[in-house]
């Protein structure tokens, strides 16, 4: 099993084998990390560092791809279909499989996550739900 954890803004992974509990064997995957999420299969890891989002191989931190650069202002949220959401320049973006992020909702004010894998994108007047890999669906409107 692999255990991911933060220690002094370093994102680390520890491979735990039966009977082995030595945390000093942890490997640093990335530094200056603010937030991270791991896909459900444990193969990809996304992290936020210096207002940019990166995707790496979760086993060793290699194959680093820049998913979004500059001005990412929220934490990372992942839904049940391994789509990662974040807010950049006031808009909600989504990425899957380490691909380039695409804008999915304009004028986003915040993101929220539920335990059943739904990410909600809030705007001033609307709420969108993102249960699957499709574009978010409006589920509430003030109007």
Secondary structure, 3 states (H helix, E strand, C coil): CEEEEEECCEEEEEECCCCCCCHHHCEEEECCEEEEEECCCCCEEEEEECCEEEEEECCCCCCCEEEECCCECCCCEECCCCCEEEEECCEEEEECCCCCCEEEECCEEEEEECCCCCEEEEECCEEEEECCCCCCEEEEECC
